[in-house]
Amino acid sequence: MKKIKFKIKLGIDIAMIVAFLVNMFTGFAMFFGLVAGGGRMHGGATGFNVLNITDLSAKALYRFVHDWSGIIIVVLILLHLILNWNTFCCYLRNSFKSSRDKKEQISCEII
């Protein structure tokens, strides 16, 4: 069971890194104007239609990928927090213990 949970956590972490990198790349490309096409004010970024792939601007595609990778990051972060909630609480409990109670701290890695 622990191996399966570890593999799930590892998969979520890797997916989170990939989604972040995609989001970062598309965000920088749009911010610095490296993508051809109209912006939001010119109707280019809002004109993306999944069903009509041939009629889209590069900026609309980047915006679509950027928005959805951002949503995926949020979902993965929530899953990450749910799967690691006990460890997170353990770290918080240990961080608020006084210095004389440091001997009684439990290891959070085994949770």
N, C-alpha and C positions, 0 to 999 in steps of 0.2 A: 504493500500500500504506500509506503514512504517513497519507493522508487517512482511509482506512478505520479504521486503528488509532486515530486521533484521535477519530473519530466514536464508536467503541466506548467509548473512555475517557470521553468527554463524556457519553454515555448512561448509563454506570455511575455517574458522579459525580452526575448529576441524579437518577437513581433512588435513590442513597444519601441525598441530601438529602431527597427526598420521604418515603422510608421513615423517616428520622430524625424528621422533623416529625410524621408520623403517630404514631410511637412516643412522642414527647415529649407530644403533645396527649393521647393516651389515658392515658399514665402520670400526667400532672398531673390529668386529670379524675378518675381513680380515686383518686389519693392524697388529693386535697382533697375527696372525697366529692361531686363534682358529677354523678355518675351514679346514677340510681335503681336499686335492686335489692340483693339480698343480696350480701355479700362472700364470701370463701373459706370463712370459718367458718360461714356460714349456708347454704352450698350453692348460692348464686346464681352464682358465677363458675365453678364446675366443672360446671354443668349445661348447657353449650352443646353442641348437637348440630347439625352442619351439615345433616343430612338433614331435621331438623324445625325449620325456621326460625320457624314460628309460635309455638313454645313455648320462648321464651328470654327472659331478662331483659336489660335494657340493659347491666348490668354484665358479664354473661357474654359479650355481643357485644364490648364494649370489651376485655375480657380476651383474647378470641380474636384480635382485630385487633392488640392490643398484643404478644402473644406472637409472632405470625407476622411482624409488621413487624420485631421484634427479630431473628428468625432471618434474615430477608431482609437486614437490615443487616450481619450477620456474613458472609453469603455474598458480598455486594457488596464489603465491605472486603477479603476474601480475594482476590477477582478484581482489585480495584484494586491490591493489593500485587503480585500476580503480573504484571500488565501493566506496572507501574512499577518492577519489581525492579532493573533495570539503573540507572535514574536514582537510586533509593534508595541502592544500593551506591556510586555515584559521589559522592553527597552525603556519605556516611560516610567514604569515602576522603579526600575533600577536607577534611573537618572535622578529621581526625587528622594532617594534614600539618603539619610545623613551619613557623614563620614564614618561614624562608629558602626553603622549597619552595613558597611561595604563588605564585610566578611560574609554576610548572610545573603549576598546577591546570588541569584541563580543564573545559570548559563541560559541565555535566550536561544542559542543555536539548536538545542535539542527539542524545542517546542514545535 
